[in-house]
Amino acid sequence: IVTVNCARLLKADHHATNGVVHVIDKVIATTTNSIQQIIETDENLETLRAAVAASDLNSLLESEGQYTLLAPTNEAFEKIPRETLNRILGDPEALRDLLNHHILKSAMCAEAIIAGLTMETLEGTTLDVGCSGEELTLNGRPIIANKDILATNGVVHFVNELLIPDSAKTLFELAQESEVSKSTDLFRQAGLSSHLT
């Protein structure tokens, strides 16, 4: 699948006497803002804006290159417990891992996403990017709220859930999601849960 500024190429290589015509499915708009400028101007990304500033990722998102930012909206940040959010925001290393987990190493327009595609993030983790009918999915969930916001250095998709990598979780949070959740309860009953957090 070939895209031109996220417009899908429908028919290629129509040769004319004075050049070549490629048919695409939408009008290409002028793109002037970097990914960082999109974050700075969209009111739905206020929490992300603060997180990017705190993790010193501004320069990366302004730099030349081709990235895909899966931008968590304010709603996405509000869905996680306040205690967890404050812990991550207060831990520069965990915050950077969290944000890098939302940045793909190449520009990926929605039209070019096919089911079962695995993409590597800047954090070194992988995300399963796919589609279910008309809906785009991340790790099997339809959480992409807005797609294909073009930037000079890539593309932005808004997501309405936060994707928290294991490296940004405490032992307690990891244990709750695994097969050792009963052990976690025993730590809590013994008054030792603070060791896991």
C-alpha positions as MATLAB code, in Angstrom:
seq = 'IVTVNCARLLKADHHATNGVVHVIDKVIATTTNSIQQIIETDENLETLRAAVAASDLNSLLESEGQYTLLAPTNEAFEKIPRETLNRILGDPEALRDLLNHHILKSAMCAEAIIAGLTMETLEGTTLDVGCSGEELTLNGRPIIANKDILATNGVVHFVNELLIPDSAKTLFELAQESEVSKSTDLFRQAGLSSHLT';
ca = [
       0.000    0.000    0.000;
       1.487    3.328   -1.091;
       0.465    6.660    0.415;
       1.308   10.271   -0.399;
       0.909   12.463    2.689;
      -1.596    9.853    3.907;
      -3.617    9.922    0.674;
      -3.884    6.434   -0.769;
      -2.403    5.814   -4.216;
      -5.236    4.333   -6.299;
      -3.712    4.126   -9.771;
      -0.052    4.615  -10.615;
       2.043    5.311  -13.687;
      -0.353    6.857  -16.198;
       2.162    8.042  -18.758;
       1.504   11.282  -20.603;
       3.474   13.064  -23.302;
       4.825   15.513  -20.735;
       5.076   13.408  -17.564;
       3.382   10.827  -15.368;
       0.049   10.939  -13.473;
      -0.682    9.070  -10.237;
      -4.306    9.020   -8.993;
      -4.846    9.458   -5.234;
      -8.031    9.429   -3.130;
      -7.905   12.872   -1.478;
      -6.578   16.382   -1.858;
      -3.143   16.875   -0.312;
      -3.139   19.782    2.142;
      -0.115   21.911    2.949;
       1.778   20.663    5.999;
       3.685   23.273    8.006;
       3.733   22.144   11.663;
       6.111   19.682   13.300;
       4.780   17.022   15.680;
       5.869   19.231   18.587;
       3.914   22.206   17.204;
       0.797   20.040   16.870;
       1.141   19.060   20.543;
       1.598   22.693   21.553;
      -1.506   23.955   19.745;
      -4.137   21.240   20.286;
      -6.258   21.678   23.413;
      -6.920   17.916   23.599;
      -3.208   17.310   24.260;
      -2.579   19.591   27.262;
      -1.453   16.788   29.599;
       0.753   15.285   26.879;
       2.279   18.731   26.294;
       3.290   18.952   29.966;
       4.632   15.380   29.936;
       6.743   15.985   26.816;
       8.207   19.147   28.357;
       9.004   17.331   31.618;
      10.742   14.481   29.778;
      12.719   16.821   27.507;
      11.437   15.187   24.316;
      10.620   18.542   22.671;
      13.792   18.568   20.572;
      13.159   15.050   19.230;
       9.599   15.880   18.173;
      10.807   19.064   16.468;
      13.707   17.373   14.680;
      13.866   16.143   11.116;
      12.880   12.543   10.648;
       9.753   10.495   10.143;
       7.939    9.403   13.287;
       4.464    8.289   14.224;
       3.204    9.737   17.501;
       0.322    7.885   19.120;
      -0.741   10.954   21.088;
      -2.652   10.206   24.313;
      -5.460   12.727   24.732;
      -6.365   14.412   28.021;
      -9.105   11.771   28.310;
      -6.503    8.991   28.065;
      -4.511   10.404   30.988;
      -7.699   10.851   33.047;
      -8.549    7.151   32.711;
      -5.610    5.957   34.808;
      -5.601    6.303   38.620;
      -4.379    9.709   39.803;
      -1.801    8.043   42.058;
      -0.300    6.116   39.131;
      -0.249    9.217   36.924;
       1.455   11.340   39.592;
       4.065    8.620   40.161;
       4.931    8.424   36.457;
       4.962   12.213   36.003;
       7.293   12.476   38.998;
       9.719    9.831   37.713;
      11.684   11.177   34.680;
      12.876    7.726   33.606;
       9.416    6.120   33.758;
       7.901    9.148   32.003;
      10.414    8.978   29.161;
       9.786    5.231   28.746;
       6.042    5.889   28.698;
       6.287    8.550   25.991;
       8.826    6.626   23.887;
       6.372    3.702   23.967;
       3.945    5.977   22.069;
       6.415    6.922   19.305;
       6.956    4.622   16.334;
      10.270    4.690   14.467;
       8.670    5.450   11.093;
       5.735    7.432    9.721;
       2.682    5.195    9.455;
      -0.472    6.536    7.815;
      -3.779    4.836    8.579;
      -4.225    3.792    4.938;
      -0.993    1.767    5.086;
      -1.910   -0.139    8.241;
      -2.920   -3.736    7.705;
      -4.053   -6.364   10.220;
      -1.258   -8.031   12.168;
       1.386   -5.335   11.626;
       3.989   -5.140   14.406;
       5.794   -1.818   14.833;
       8.838   -0.998   16.974;
       8.687    1.983   19.313;
      11.500    4.309   20.344;
      11.474    2.557   23.713;
      12.441   -0.700   21.979;
       9.090   -2.342   22.640;
       6.609   -3.436   19.979;
       2.978   -2.542   19.358;
       0.540   -4.570   17.293;
      -1.027   -2.064   14.923;
      -3.922   -3.373   12.901;
      -7.485   -2.908   11.799;
     -10.843   -4.443   12.574;
     -13.254   -3.568    9.785;
     -12.982    0.201    9.367;
     -11.461    0.732   12.824;
      -7.737    0.937   13.552;
      -6.546   -1.044   16.554;
      -3.563   -0.996   18.904;
      -2.800   -4.299   20.609;
      -6.206   -5.464   19.415;
      -8.166   -2.536   20.886;
      -9.915    0.208   18.860;
      -8.455    3.128   20.828;
      -7.421    5.459   17.988;
      -9.772    8.432   18.246;
      -8.425   10.618   15.428;
      -6.010    9.649   12.678;
      -3.633   11.024   10.079;
      -2.778   14.465   11.436;
       0.178   15.244    9.192;
       3.350   16.927   10.427;
       6.531   17.951    8.652;
       8.372   15.160   10.485;
       5.756   12.433   10.574;
       2.141   11.735   11.433;
       0.043   11.912   14.615;
      -2.825    9.644   15.636;
      -4.820   10.561   18.775;
      -5.410    7.648   21.178;
      -7.953    7.681   23.994;
      -6.141    5.193   26.228;
      -2.656    5.355   27.700;
      -0.278    2.554   26.677;
       1.878    1.981   29.766;
       4.976   -0.175   29.101;
       6.227   -2.626   31.739;
       9.285   -0.433   32.369;
       7.005    2.362   33.652;
       5.095    0.105   36.064;
       5.838   -0.802   39.662;
       6.256   -4.444   40.718;
       2.794   -4.223   42.294;
       1.176   -3.068   39.027;
       2.958   -5.771   37.027;
       1.949   -8.474   39.512;
      -1.713   -7.445   39.457;
      -1.833   -8.052   35.697;
      -0.110  -11.453   35.826;
      -0.496  -14.975   37.165;
       0.919  -13.976   40.565;
      -1.943  -11.697   41.592;
      -2.714  -13.966   44.588;
       0.829  -13.471   45.835;
       0.245   -9.735   45.572;
      -2.787  -10.088   47.845;
      -0.649  -11.944   50.388;
       1.920   -9.124   50.367;
      -0.909   -6.650   50.961;
      -2.359   -8.713   53.834;
       1.088   -8.947   55.423;
       1.504   -5.167   55.250;
       4.392   -5.472   52.772;
       2.806   -3.955   49.662;
       5.000   -0.864   49.978;
       7.972   -3.026   48.942;
       6.258   -3.691   45.620;
       5.403   -0.041   44.956;
];
